[in-house]
Structures are given as structure tokens and as C-alpha cells.
Amino acid sequence: MCGFLATVEVMEREQLADRAAELGDRFVSMLLKDQPPQVRTVRHLGLMIGIELKVRSTPYLQKLQDQGVLALPAGTTVLRLLPPLVISETQMDEVLDRLLAVLESETESAPA
């Protein structure tokens, strides 16, 4: 029980929930600003982010992993991101840049 209470105290002291909400809002806003054509919609709660694609998510998972971004499937068309609460704004920007690069590379390689 002491470990749990210590964790909650750190989360409250560092305002991790508020910070996660702000970072999640910022990430989604920036992603939707230049919304890639494959993206249907984006849902999030704090840093729990689901990117629903118009196509199957499978081809993107390995490419994101190759770029150092851990994304998991949620159904057949959703990429799920769940970064740690202590991630920095700079690191979230890197995740966004790498995600956009992967989506862009798939757009370029798709047959016309």
C-alpha cells in the first residue's frame, strides 16, 4: 500500500494527469492540423491516443517500430499510442514527426 500511496503522491505533486491532458491535446491538434489522407479520426484521453485510419493499420506498425515508436493495434484500423506520463514535449514532437513521416512514406508508395 505504501508504494501505491507514494506513486499517487508523485503523480499529484508533478501534476502528471494535467500535463498528460495538455500534451495529448497538443499532439492531436498538431496531427489534425496537417491531417494525413489515411487518417479518418483521432480520439484521445490524455496521452492515450487512438488514430483511426481509413485503411488497415498493420502496414504501419512495423514501420513505426523501426522509427522507434511503439504503436499497437486496436482493431483492424486503429493505431494506439500510449506513451509514458513522464514523456517530454520534445519527445512527443519526435513521435509526431516520425508518425507523419511513416504516414507520408506510405502515401508516396501507394499505387495511384
N, C-alpha and C positions, 0 to 999 in steps of 0.2 A: 504494500500500500504506500510505503514511503516513496518508492520510485515513481509511482503514478502521480502522487502529490507534487513531487519535485518537478516532474515534466509539465504538469499543469501550471505551476508557478512560473516556470521559464516561458511557457507559451504566453501567459498573461503579461509578464514583465516585458518581454520582447515584442508584444502585440503582433504575434505571428498570424493570427486569424485576420486581423485588419490588413496587415501587409499582404497576405495571400490574396485577399479580395481586390486590393489595389493592383497588384501585379497581374492577376487574372484579367481584370477589366482592361488594363493597358495592352496586354498581349492580344486579346480578342479584337480590340479596337484597331490595333495596328494590322492584324491579319485581314480584317474585313475592309480596311482602307483600300488595299490593292488586292481584292479578293481574287484568288486564282480561279480559273474557269472550272476546275474539278470540284471546288468546294460548294456544297449545297447550303449548309448552315453550320454554325458553331454554337455549342452550348457550353456553359461552364458554371461552376460554383467554386469561387476562389481559384485555386490552381488546378482543380480537377477539370480538365478540358477535353471535350469531345468534338472532333472535327468530322462532320458528316460529309462524305464525298458523293458525287454523282456516279462514281464508279467503285469497283471493289477496292478495298484498302490493302489487300495482300501485296501487290507490287511495291507499295511504298514502305512497308515495314522494314524490309532488309536494307533498303537504300537509306532510310533514316538511321538505322543502327550503324551502318557503315560511316555515317556522318557523326556518330557519337550521340545520337538522340534516341532514347528508349521510348518507343511508342508501342502500344499494344492494341490488338483488335478489340472492338466492341461490336459484335455482329459482323456483317459482311462489308459494310461500307463506312464504318466509323473508326477513325484513328483516335486513340485515347492517350492523352498525356497526363502524367501525374508526377510533376517534379516535386522535390522535397520543399517543405515550408521555408527552409533557410536559403533557398536559391536567391542569388543576387539579381538585380535588374539587368546588369550586364550579361549574366548568364542566360536570362530569359530572352534577351535580344539575340544572343547567339543561337538559341533554339529556334527562334522565329526565322532568322536568316537561313539556317540550314533547312528548315521545313520548306520555306519558299523556294530555295534552290532545288530541292528534290521535286517539288511540285512543278516547277518550271522545266526541269530536265525531262520529266515525263510528258509534259505538253509538247516539247520540241520533238520527242521521239515518237509521238503518236502519229499514226498514218492520217493523212489529210482526207 
